[in-house]
Amino acid sequence: MKRKTWTKEDVELLEKVVSPQMVVATLITTMTFAAGITMPGGFVDKDGTHPGSAILRSSDTFMAFVILDNISMVFSSSAVLILY
């Protein structure tokens, strides 16, 4: 089977398609990073039993949030790297 060579039009079309996807993947990566840094519920004060830890750390929904936030961060970062 003979391999098709890329024409200038093919490359331009590919660049048009990848550009919006790259913007969306970068925005999703930024939002997941910001969500991971600003923990929901806040942090324990210095007078608490575990200063600096998340207030909701023992909640199941918080653990689900952390896991899903990390998964989305990995996938969106991978998409940015693949599209780059």
FENQUI-V989806 format. One record per backbone hydrogen bond with DSSP energy under -1.0 kcal/mol. NH is the residue of the N-H (numbers start at 1). CO is the residue of the C=O. Records with the same first field share a line. If there is no record, write none. Layout:
BEGIN
NH=CO / CO
END
This chain:
BEGIN
11=7
12=8
13=9
14=10
15=11
16=12
17=13
18=14
19=15
22=18
23=19
24=20
25=21
26=22
27=23
28=24
29=25
30=26
31=27
32=28
33=29
34=30
35=31
36=32
37=33
38=34
39=37
42=39
44=53
48=45
52=44
53=50
55=42
57=54
59=56
63=59
64=60
65=61
66=62
67=63
68=64
69=65
70=66
71=67
72=68
73=69
74=70
75=71
76=72
77=73
78=74
79=75
80=76
81=77
82=78
83=79
84=80
END
